[in-house]
Amino acid sequence: MSQVNSYTVRIHQEDGEQPWAEVVELPGCYASGRDMAELRENLAEAMGLYLSTGDARLTVHLEETSESVTEQRLLVTC
């Protein structure tokens, strides 16, 4: 049976810098990327490693924004 959890992701992107994100409920779980697509991919991998589950189906939905910090909620199915 699958379990769905919701996590808060804070996305940081300052002018000229690569975007990076932190997962509030998973201390020490961070990811970065050259762009938002790579950040999404790296964040899914980081969360999968943090949660130590090889069969996790992680779908990360992030939105680009002009603000330096945004907060998103995402659902993770394990």
N, C-alpha and C positions, 0 to 999 in steps of 0.2 A: 504494500500500500504506500502511495506517495504522500509525502508531507510537504506542505507549502509554508514557507516562512517569509516574513517581510523584513527588509533591512533598510536602514537609512544610509545613503551614500552622499558624502559631501564632495563635490567636484570643485577643484581649484584650477583656475586658468588665469594667469596674469599676462599682461601684454608681452609678447615675444617669447613666452615660456611654454614648455610642453604642459599639457593638461595632466593633472594627477588627481586621484580620488582616494578617500578613506571611508571605511565602513564603520559607522559609529558603534554598532553592537558587537563588532569583532575587533577588539583592541590589537593594534599592530598590523592590521590587514590593509595594505596600501597597494596601489598600482599606478603606473604612469604609461604614457604612450606618446608617439609623435603627433597623433591626432585623435579625435574622438572615437573613430572606428578601432584604432589600435588600443586605446584606453579601455573600451568596452570588452575587447577580447582578453586583454591582460587582467582586467578586474575579474572576469569570470574564472580565469585560471587561478588567480590568487585566492578567491573565495573557495573554490573547489579544494585547493591545497589546505587552506585554513580549516575547512570543515571536515577534512580527511575522509572524503567520500568519493570514490572513483566513479560511482554511478550517478552522481549529481547531474541534473540537467539544469544548467544555469542559463538564464536568459537575462541579459542586462540591457536595460533601455535607458540611455542617457540622451540628454538634449543639449545641443550647443546653446550657449548663452553669452551675452556680452559682459555679464557680471563676473567678478573674479571668484566668487564662491556661490555655488548653487547647492541645493539639497534636493535629492531625489529619493523616492521610495522604490524599491524593486522587490519582486517576488522571486523566490528561489524554490524550485521543486527538487526534492531529494527522494 
